[in-house]
Amino acid sequence: MDHSTGALLTPAVAMKLVEADTAALTVSLADGAVRDLSHDELTELVAVGRRAQARIEAALLAAVGEVDARRSYVHDGALSVGAWLRANTRVTPADAAATARTARALRAGLLPATATALAAPPPPAGTAARPPPTRSPSSSPRSSTSPARQTPAPSRQ
């Protein structure tokens, strides 16, 4: 939302604003500003950065899903959405394929929990999402009193 007018921004305009803000952040970090931050400020920088990264990823997946559904990648001479991603973002073939698969699955409704998480509003500033607790090795049903044996992989000859 444009706070000066109250109007909603188009995705393209909003992404340009994000790009400008991240450029300013990058310049400040290049100048060594991160060294002057307290631990709490560094923690907040990481948490805010991760939230922003997740929201940007959601927007990118939505855009890739739309390009894939429209098959508009052919306008650029690409044979697939993965090829289009490689040409326009310079990612590896594996990353392009994974992004295309995720975008396609989200668009098809095959990842409802992921779609819900991507669409969720960010948590309030100053609160970091905590991962669920993991079970300790001693509470695992596969644990034993002896260390797990590891069998070496057979050598290729």
N, C-alpha and C positions, 0 to 999 in steps of 0.2 A: 504494500500500500504506500502510495506517495503521501507522506505525513503532512506535506504543505497544502495539498489539495483534497486529501481524503479519497482520491481516485485509486482504483486498483491498477497496478502496473501489469503490462503484458509480460509473459515469461521472458521474452527476449530483452526487454528493458531491465527487468529485475536481474537477469544474469549479467548484463553489462555493469550494473551497479556492484554486484558481487565481485566481478572481475576487477573493477577499479579499487574496491576496498581491499581485496587480497593483494593487489599490486602495492598499495600503500603499506600493508602489513609486511610484505616481503622486503620493501625498502627499509623499514624500521628495523627489521631483524638483521638485514645485511649490515646496518650501521652499528650492530652490537647491542641494541636495546635489550635483548633478552638477558644479557649478563647483569643488567641493573634490576631485574625483577626479583621479588621475594619468592620464596617457595610457594606461598599461597597464590601469588599472581601467576606463577608458572602453572600451577595446578588448574587455575581458572582458564588460562590460555589454552591448555590442552583440552579441557572439558568443552569450552565454547567452540574451539576448532573442530573437535570431533562431531559436535551437534551440527555445525554448519556443513561439515563434510557429508554427513548422512543426508541432510536435506538436499544438498547439491546432487548427490548420488541418486536420490529419488527422482529429481527433475530430469537427470540424464537418462535414467532407465525409462521414464515415461516418454521422452523424446525418441529414444532408440526404438521403443515398442511401436510408436506411431509411424516412424519411417519404415519399419519392418512391415507393419500392417498395410500401409499404403503402397509398399514396394517402390517408394520414391527414390531409393538408392540408385535406380537405373538412370535417373536424370544426370547423375555424375559418372555414368558409365560403369558402375559397379555391378557385379553379378549377384551379390548377396549383401545383406546388412552388415555381416562381418567384414567383408572386403571394403565396404563403405566406411566402417569405423576405422579400419587400419589406415585407409587413405586420408581420412580427415582428422584423426587423433594421434596417429603414429604409435599405436599400441601394438603389442605383440599379437600374432595370430591367436594364441591361446586366450589372451585377455579379451580380444574382440569376440571370439566365439563364446566365452563365458558370459560376457555382457549381453550379447544377443540372446543367448539361451535364457538368462534371467529376465530380461525385458519381455521376451515372448511368454514365458511362464507367468509372469506377473499380469500381463495383459489378458491371458487366458484364464486367470483366476485360480491357477494351480498352486500359488503360494500365498494363501490368505493371511497367514500370520505375518509374513514378511510385508505384504501390502499394508496391513494394519499398522505395523511398526513404522513403515516409511511415511504413512499418512498422518501419524500421530503428531500432535503439537509437541514442540520441544519441552523438556522439563524446565522448571524455573531456573534462572541463573543462580549459580552457587550450589546447585544440587547435581551431583554426578550420579548417573545410573550405575547401580552396582550389579555385577553378574550374580546369578543365583549361586548359593553355596554349593561346593562340590563335596562329594563324599571323600573322606580320607581313605588312603589305601587299606587301613585296618578294617574299615567298615564295608569294603568291597566284597561281594560274594566270591570273587575270584582270588582273594588274597590267601596266602598261606604263610607258614612260618619260615619257609625257605624262599630265597630270592627266585624270581622267575628265571627259567632257563632260556637262553637265547641261542637258537640254532643258527650257525652261520649260513649265509646263502651259498648254494653250490657255485663253484667257479665255472666260468664258461671256457671251454677248451675246444 
